[in-house]
Amino acid sequence: MVQNILFDLDETLLDFKRSESRALSNMLRHIGVEPTEKVISRYSEINKSRWKLLEQGLLTRQQVKESRYEILFAELGVEYSAAEATAYYEDQLSQKGFVFPDTIKLLETLHGRYRMYIVSNGGSNVQSGRLADSGIGKYFEDIFISEDAGAEKPSREFFDYCFGRRPEIKADETVIIGDSLTSDIQGGINAGIRTIWFNPDGQQAADIHPDYEVKTLMDIPALLEEL
């Protein structure tokens, strides 16, 4: 029987793309660059590739943060400090946490029936700020952020940190729910817990296979009752 739910945060409960677009647009305007759709799209491609390298242990968090701007600025012909751009962007990002339409309804439905936790790759100040703005922190027993853990999902070390801090989280009583196959689902596999892939876009799983899959957040309560 499921007692514990580990929830990914971004693109599962919070609309990170919306927060990212707002913060990035504000940062680009701050340095004199018009945030066109083309520029934002290119940034997203670069950013995604950098985070994949982090998950593989090939870049550090700080290298991810700065190298994405170094690459983008080089392509745009912009001379601006990647470190200063990172600081401004993160300040903007920390200010807004947009929930998906069904997020509050889901958490209200599950609250009191399960122990719920956040497991998020991200910076502590940024994620804490977005959680505070969103108002959903009250639903969770604890919040595990990779910067605090000193390890990233999907590493076993990240989950060892979570389990070590909260010994009531037993593997056979726990599921992880998230949108990322490489981070959340592979992380759950590495940790030996059951996995639920939140897949609203109907993507096809290739090499990483979740135990279960849901298309909408409100598919989750019924599935959990079956486990």
C-alpha positions in Angstrom: 0.0 0.0 0.0 1.3 3.5 -0.9 1.9 5.7 2.1 4.4 8.2 0.7 4.4 10.2 -2.5 7.5 11.9 -3.9 6.3 14.7 -6.2 8.5 16.3 -8.8 7.9 20.1 -8.8 8.6 21.7 -12.2 6.3 20.7 -15.1 4.5 18.3 -12.7 2.9 20.6 -10.1 4.3 24.0 -11.2 4.3 25.5 -14.6 8.1 26.0 -14.9 7.9 27.0 -18.6 5.7 30.0 -17.7 8.0 31.1 -14.8 11.1 30.6 -17.0 9.6 32.6 -19.9 8.8 35.5 -17.6 12.2 35.5 -15.9 14.2 35.1 -19.1 12.2 37.8 -20.9 12.9 40.2 -18.0 16.6 39.4 -17.9 17.0 39.8 -21.7 15.2 43.2 -21.6 17.5 44.1 -18.7 20.6 43.6 -20.9 19.0 45.2 -24.0 18.0 42.1 -25.9 14.4 41.7 -27.3 13.0 38.4 -26.0 11.6 37.1 -29.3 10.1 33.7 -29.6 13.2 32.6 -31.6 15.6 33.7 -28.8 13.5 32.1 -26.1 13.2 28.9 -28.0 16.9 28.7 -28.6 17.6 29.4 -24.9 15.3 26.5 -24.0 17.2 24.1 -26.3 20.5 25.1 -24.9 19.2 24.9 -21.3 17.8 21.5 -21.8 21.0 20.1 -23.2 23.0 21.6 -20.2 20.7 20.0 -17.6 21.0 16.6 -19.4 24.8 16.9 -19.0 24.3 17.7 -15.3 22.1 14.5 -14.8 24.9 12.6 -16.5 27.5 14.1 -14.1 29.3 15.9 -16.8 28.7 19.4 -15.7 28.4 21.1 -12.3 25.3 23.1 -11.4 27.2 26.4 -11.7 28.5 25.3 -15.1 25.0 24.7 -16.2 23.8 28.0 -15.0 26.5 30.1 -16.7 27.3 28.0 -19.8 23.8 28.3 -21.1 24.1 32.1 -21.2 27.7 32.0 -22.5 26.5 29.9 -25.5 23.4 32.0 -26.1 25.2 35.4 -25.8 27.9 34.1 -28.2 25.3 33.2 -30.7 23.6 36.6 -30.3 26.8 38.6 -30.4 26.1 40.0 -26.9 28.9 40.8 -24.5 27.5 40.4 -21.0 28.6 38.6 -17.9 27.0 35.1 -17.7 27.4 35.2 -13.9 25.5 38.6 -13.7 22.8 37.3 -16.1 22.4 34.2 -13.9 21.9 36.2 -10.8 19.3 38.5 -12.3 17.5 35.6 -13.9 17.3 33.6 -10.7 16.0 36.6 -8.8 13.2 37.0 -11.3 12.6 33.2 -11.4 12.3 32.9 -7.6 9.5 35.5 -7.5 6.7 33.5 -9.3 5.4 30.0 -9.0 2.5 29.3 -11.4 0.4 26.2 -10.6 -1.2 24.1 -13.2 -5.0 24.2 -13.3 -5.5 20.9 -11.4 -2.6 21.2 -9.0 -4.5 22.5 -6.0 -7.4 20.1 -6.6 -5.0 17.2 -6.7 -3.2 18.2 -3.5 -6.4 18.8 -1.7 -7.7 15.4 -2.7 -4.5 13.6 -1.5 -3.7 15.7 1.6 -4.3 13.7 4.7 -4.5 10.4 2.9 -0.8 10.2 2.0 2.5 11.7 3.3 3.7 13.9 0.4 7.1 15.3 -0.3 8.7 17.5 -3.0 11.8 16.1 -4.7 13.3 18.8 -7.0 16.4 19.5 -9.0 17.0 23.1 -8.6 18.5 25.9 -6.6 17.3 26.2 -3.0 16.5 29.9 -3.1 14.7 29.7 -6.4 12.6 26.7 -5.6 11.8 28.0 -2.1 10.7 31.3 -3.5 8.5 29.7 -6.1 6.9 27.3 -3.6 6.1 30.2 -1.3 4.5 32.2 -4.1 2.5 29.2 -5.3 1.1 28.5 -1.8 1.4 24.7 -2.1 4.2 24.2 0.4 1.6 23.6 3.2 0.6 20.2 1.6 4.0 18.6 2.0 5.8 16.9 4.9 9.2 17.9 3.6 10.9 19.5 0.6 14.1 18.0 -0.8 16.0 20.2 -3.2 19.1 18.9 -5.0 21.3 21.9 -4.1 20.7 21.2 -0.4 21.2 17.4 -0.9 24.5 17.9 -2.8 23.3 15.5 -5.4 20.8 15.5 -8.3 18.0 13.3 -9.5 18.3 10.6 -10.8 21.3 9.7 -8.6 20.9 7.2 -5.8 22.7 9.7 -3.6 19.9 12.2 -3.9 17.3 9.6 -2.7 19.6 8.3 0.0 19.6 11.9 1.3 15.8 12.0 1.3 15.4 8.6 3.0 18.1 9.4 5.5 16.3 12.6 6.5 12.9 11.0 6.7 13.2 7.4 7.8 9.4 6.9 7.5 9.9 6.9 3.8 10.1 3.1 3.1 10.8 2.0 -0.5 7.9 -0.5 -0.7 5.4 2.1 0.5 6.6 4.9 -1.8 6.0 6.2 -5.3 7.6 9.0 -7.3 5.5 11.1 -9.7 7.1 13.3 -12.3 7.2 14.4 -15.9 10.8 13.5 -16.6 11.9 10.0 -17.7 15.6 10.7 -17.2 15.3 12.5 -13.9 12.1 11.4 -12.1 11.5 7.9 -13.5 15.1 6.9 -13.7 15.6 8.3 -10.3 12.8 6.2 -8.9 14.2 3.1 -10.6 17.6 3.8 -9.1 16.0 4.3 -5.6 14.0 1.0 -5.9 10.6 2.7 -5.7 7.6 2.5 -7.9 7.3 5.2 -10.6 4.4 7.1 -12.1 5.1 9.1 -15.3 3.0 12.3 -15.7 2.8 12.4 -19.5 0.2 15.0 -20.6 1.7 15.3 -24.1 1.5 11.5 -24.8 5.2 11.1 -25.4 6.6 7.7 -26.1 8.9 6.1 -23.6 12.0 4.6 -25.1 14.8 3.2 -22.9 13.3 4.1 -19.6 10.1 2.4 -18.6 7.8 3.7 -15.8 5.7 1.4 -13.8 2.6 3.5 -14.5 1.6 6.4 -16.6 -1.0 9.2 -16.3 -2.1 11.8 -18.7 -3.7 14.2 -16.3 -3.0 15.1 -12.7 -6.5 14.0 -11.6 -5.8 10.5 -12.9 -3.5 10.1 -10.0 -5.9 9.6 -7.1 -7.7 6.6 -8.7 -4.4 5.0 -9.7 -3.0 5.3 -6.2 -6.0 3.6 -4.7 -5.2 0.6 -6.9 -1.6 0.3 -5.8 
